């Protein structure tokens, strides 16, 4: 029976922002209808004045979304004039100077301004609204002429101020919490993005390292074998020799293209990871492959039992360092004799690859990333690597690796630990 496809998550029919705007519009309409009716019937305000001033008061929360300062000015002016238009003979029993709909609108207005535009503008709205309502008893002393009316007005002002201040505090806390949540979300997204970028950079560096150590080395051997075929095999004809020359040219072009690709993949601030492939036991086979290319290579391995007990990471690094050193010797010192010596004791493995000065011009004088990669491998394990020429033009790569890899990557105190910058630094 075929499995049903899971349904894709649907987008919400209405967003929170839209829902809040709809609720604000509904509250505004309800407050306007109630305010006009109560202001006209209970307080005796003329209907046109109730309609105009009520519209100004109730529209202020909506207008404050885009024009907060205009909304504050309009609300304070209307809230100041509205209690002055009442009929004292009819408004004795009604709340004054703030009617219930006007009080609710004021509280809503303070909350919207504070939540949307910040605590400072919200506090300004709260203070200006309360001050404008305090002026009303001074301009209409007839509304507070008796002790009963005076007490009612005082209670009305206290209730209005208390509720408005409470709304101001609630809106401030809610806005702060939302802003904090948004900042945390942005930080999490930024951290996730940086983590993905770091993983990508590390993977690209690892790929670049393995391409350089494996593919580039093999291409170098192919190029050398094809270039020296006419000299090593004198019995081949001119047609076959031309074919070998074409193979060598293609190999050199491929090496150049690979170096350009490695320049894109590789980064300067990352250390590549090691992929387990070969070990010290594979070094003789590596040397044999170089010998088959016509290169005179000598090999000495001492302390094989101690080397066999080395960590796998150390084994890999030793093989790669010898491989890269031989590849550099083949490319930059064609025809020179190369000597490889691997010595292992109870604490470390010392690798020395020495090639004599070459009388021929190098077949591939361009630079790469070989020495840098070898040094990274050694230092990653807590070892050291030194490479450079001597006064006679010979070249020596001298590396020391601990038998047990050091995860901290601290460089040992080997005398050759201080790297030297040479012309072959980026080969």
Secondary structure, DSSP 4 states (H G I P E B T S, - for coil): -PPPPPPPPPPPSS-HHHHHHHHHHHHHHHHHHHHHHHHHHTS---HHHHHHHHHHHHHHHHHTTT-HHHHHHHHHHHHHHHGGGS-TTTSSSS--SS-HHHHHHHHHHHHHHHHHH-HHHHHHHHHHHHHHHHHHHHH-GGGGSSHHHHHHHHHHHHHHHHHHHHHHHHHHHHHHHHHHHHHHHHHHHHHHHHHHHHHHHHHHHHHHHHIIIIIIHHHHHHHHHHHTHHHH-TTS-HHHHHHHHHHHHHHHHHHHHHHHHHHHH--SS--PPP-----GGGHHHHHHHHHHTT--EEEEEE-HHHHHTS-HHHHHHHHHHHHHHHHHHHHHSTT--EEEEEEE-SSEEEEEEEEPPPSSPPS-----SHHHHHHHHHHHTT-EEEEEE-TTS-EEEEEEEESS--TT-PPP--TT-S----TTTT-
